[in-house]
Amino acid sequence: MSIADLPDFLTVEETAAVLRIGRTSAYAEIRRWETTGGAAGIPSVRFGRSVRVPKVAIVRFLDPTRPRSVDEGAHDAA
């Protein structure tokens, strides 16, 4: 499966598989994203009790050379 084949929003399990990390680690990184206000961790969106990870966040993780916009880098200033 290629990145293009992924859905726009991935489950935590799908995210863990793509990033080749464990499910528990993926949940920990999502909690880190939430507790740091987006400064660190895996970006996520909550839909009720469900957690989803935007595909664009995965693409950014997999391509660290991709230039970041000013808005994206704002969280890294601290």
C-alpha positions as CSV (number, residue, x, y, z in Angstrom):
1,M,0.0,0.0,0.0
2,S,1.4,3.4,-0.9
3,I,0.8,6.7,0.8
4,A,-1.6,7.7,-2.0
5,D,-3.8,4.7,-1.1
6,L,-4.2,5.7,2.5
7,P,-7.5,7.3,3.7
8,D,-7.5,11.0,4.5
9,F,-7.8,10.1,8.2
10,L,-6.1,7.1,9.7
11,T,-6.9,5.1,12.8
12,V,-4.3,4.9,15.5
13,E,-3.6,1.3,14.4
14,E,-3.1,2.3,10.8
15,T,-0.8,5.1,11.8
16,A,1.3,2.8,13.9
17,A,1.6,0.4,11.0
18,V,2.7,3.1,8.6
19,L,5.2,4.5,11.0
20,R,6.3,1.1,12.0
21,I,5.8,1.7,15.7
22,G,3.7,-0.1,18.3
23,R,0.0,0.8,18.9
24,T,0.9,1.8,22.5
25,S,3.6,4.1,21.3
26,A,1.3,5.7,18.8
27,Y,-1.3,6.4,21.5
28,A,1.4,7.9,23.7
29,E,2.6,10.2,20.9
30,I,-1.0,11.3,20.3
31,R,-1.5,12.1,24.0
32,R,1.8,14.0,23.8
33,W,0.4,16.0,20.9
34,E,-2.7,16.8,23.0
35,T,-0.9,17.7,26.2
36,T,1.7,19.9,24.6
37,G,-0.9,21.8,22.5
38,G,0.6,20.5,19.3
39,A,4.2,21.3,20.1
40,A,5.3,17.6,20.0
41,G,3.9,14.2,19.1
42,I,1.6,12.8,16.4
43,P,-1.0,15.3,15.2
44,S,-4.5,14.0,15.7
45,V,-8.2,14.9,15.6
46,R,-10.9,13.7,17.9
47,F,-14.3,12.8,16.6
48,G,-16.2,12.1,19.8
49,R,-14.3,9.3,21.4
50,S,-12.6,8.3,18.2
51,V,-9.1,9.5,17.4
52,R,-7.9,9.9,13.8
53,V,-4.6,11.0,12.4
54,P,-4.7,13.2,9.2
55,K,-2.8,11.6,6.3
56,V,-1.0,15.0,5.7
57,A,0.6,14.6,9.2
58,I,1.9,11.2,8.2
59,V,3.3,12.6,4.9
60,R,5.1,15.3,6.9
61,F,6.6,12.7,9.2
62,L,7.8,10.7,6.3
63,D,9.3,13.6,4.4
64,P,11.3,15.7,6.9
65,T,13.0,17.6,4.1
66,R,9.6,19.1,3.1
67,P,9.7,22.9,3.8
68,R,7.4,23.9,6.6
69,S,5.2,26.9,6.4
70,V,5.5,29.7,9.0
71,D,2.3,28.5,10.7
72,E,3.6,25.0,11.0
73,G,6.9,26.1,12.5
74,A,5.2,28.3,15.1
75,H,4.9,25.5,17.6
76,D,8.7,24.8,17.4
77,A,9.7,28.2,18.5
78,A,9.5,27.4,22.2
